[in-house]
Structure formats: C-alpha cells, structure tokens
Amino acid sequence: MTISKIANLEQQNQKQALYVGKNSSSGPNPKKLFSLKVIEYLLLAAFVSSGIFIISYPSDKTVVTTGVISLTVLFFLLLINRQLVQDVNKSVNQFEITRKAQLYTYLLNNNSWNTG
C-alpha cells in the first residue's frame, strides 16, 4: 500500500470514529441530571418539612421520633443524591474532553497529511 492509501484509510477510520462518538448512546444524558436535581429539591423540601414538624410538635413523642428518623434518612439520601449529581457532572466533563480530543486528533492528522 502506498502512503496516500494508508492516509485515506486512517482518515476514513477517524471520520467513522467521530461519527460514532457523536451518535453513541454512551454519552451523558441531560434528563438524568435534571431528574437528580428534581429529586434533590424534593428531598430538601421533605427535610425542611420534617424539621418544621419537630419544632411545631415538640411535646408529641411519636412526631419527634418519626421526624428524627425521617431527618436521618433524608440526610443520607441527600448525600447519596449529591454524589450522583457530582458523578454525572464528571461524566459529562469526561465525555466532552474525549470528544474534543478525538476532534483535535482528527484535525491534527488531517492537517499533517495535507501539508506533507
């Protein structure tokens, strides 16, 4: 094979990789991030509501006990949800970096073959 044939094959492979990278389902899903934010706000509302019930009915032991248990559970759910949001943000950033790296590699290789 000649150098020009090898260069053409490499360019076709890179174009296919870029096309697959753009259309792949492995990319981050914005709906997932939105749903996690909605869950976070709902958990915060429930957390505040539990605190209000505890403050409003301090003499009723069942309300206080239930409120403390719900505050504890909600706190841990908030921590887990916050970690999930951070993981999704990291995956979005990693996906963007990978996509840009593929694009820069393609442009660099395409440019070097045209000038040489």
N, C-alpha and C positions, 0 to 999 in steps of 0.2 A: 504494500500500500504506500502511496505517496503521502507526503506531509499534508497536502491540501485535502486529501480524502480523510485522513485522521482528524484534521481540524474540523472538517464538516461533520464528522460523526460525533466529535466532542460537543460541538455547538448544538447539534440536534438533541443529544442526551441532556445537556444543560437546559435547553428550552423545555423539554419534557419534564425535567425535574422541577423547573419553576412553575410550569402549568399544574403539575400535581400538587406542589406546595401551596399554590393559591387556592385550589379547589378541594384540598383534603379536609376531611371531617375531623382530623386530629387537632385542629386549631381551637383556640379558646371560644367558648360560647358566651356571648354577651347576655343571653337570657338567664344563664346560670348565675352570673354576677348580680343581675337585677333581683332575682328571686332570693339570693342570700341577703341582699340589703333589705328587702321587704321583711324577711324573717327576723333580721336584726332589729328593725324598728318595732315589730310586733312583740319580740321578746323584751325590749326596753319598756314598752307600754305595760306589759304584764308585770315586769319588775317594779315599776313605779306604782302600779295599782296594788300590788301586794304590800308595798311599804305603806301606802295610804290606809289600807285596811288594818294593818298592825297598829298604826298610830291612832286611827279612829276608834278602834275597839280594844283598848289595852286590858280591860277587865275580863274579857271573854277568852278563856284559855284555849278553846278549840280554834278560834280565829287566829290567835297569836301563833299557836303551834303550826297550823296549816300555812300561815303566812311565812313563817321562818323556813319551813320545808320548801315552800314554793320559791322563796328568795334564793335559797341554796341551789335548787335545781336550775332555776332560771339563770343564775350567775354562771354555772358551769356550761349551760347551753350557749350563753353569750360568748364565753371564752372559746368554745369549740367553733361557733359560727364565725367569730373574728379570725380564727386561724384558717378556716376555709376560705374566707374572703382574701386573706393575705396569700394563700396558695394559688388562688385563681389569678390574682394580680401578678404574681411571679410567673405563672404560666403564660399570661398574656405578654408580659415583657420578654420572656424567653422566645415565644413564638415570633414576635416582631424582630428580635435580634437575629434569629435563624433565617427569617425571610429576607432581611436586609443583607445578611452575609451571603446568601445564595445569589441575590441580585448583584451584589458587588463582585462576587467571583465570576459570574457570567459576564458582566460588563468588562471586567479586567481581562478575562481570557479572550473575549470577542475583540477588544481593543488591541491586545498584543498581537493577534493573528493578522489584523488588518494593517498594522504599521510595519510588521516584519516581513 
